[in-house]
Amino acid sequence: MGFSSITHWLIVLLIVFLIFGTSKLRNIGSDLGAAVKNFKDAVKDENTAKVKTIRRGVSKTRVRK
């Protein structure tokens, strides 16, 4: 009766295929993959910019004795 039944998931999958079709699902999957990749690249670029800023600040500061 719960959500762990394999027959339940097969029926749900069949209904999704009938409603959307395989081509739309493929397009949705590729769009989602591209969005995740762009998000990862943006986060990586932001972290690299922060590290460069921190390194510039450290190299310009003088240590006094």
C-alpha positions, -999 to 999 in steps of 0.1 A, spaced: 0 0 0 29 24 6 53 41 -18 79 13 -16 59 -10 -39 76 -16 -72 43 -20 -90 32 14 -77 63 31 -92 60 12 -125 24 25 -129 35 60 -120 63 59 -145 40 46 -172 15 74 -166 43 100 -167 56 86 -200 20 87 -214 15 123 -203 48 139 -212 63 115 -238 100 105 -239 112 135 -259 99 160 -235 114 141 -206 147 140 -224 146 177 -229 137 183 -193 166 161 -182 191 179 -204 178 213 -193 181 203 -157 216 190 -162 227 222 -179 212 243 -151 231 223 -125 263 226 -145 259 264 -148 252 267 -110 284 247 -102 304 268 -125 291 300 -110 298 288 -74 333 278 -85 340 312 -101 327 330 -71 350 310 -48 380 316 -70 373 353 -70 372 353 -32 404 334 -29 422 359 -53 409 388 -33 421 373 0 455 366 -15 458 401 -28 450 415 6 476 393 23 503 402 -1 497 439 3 497 439 40 530 445 57 540 427 88 556 450 113 581 438 139 
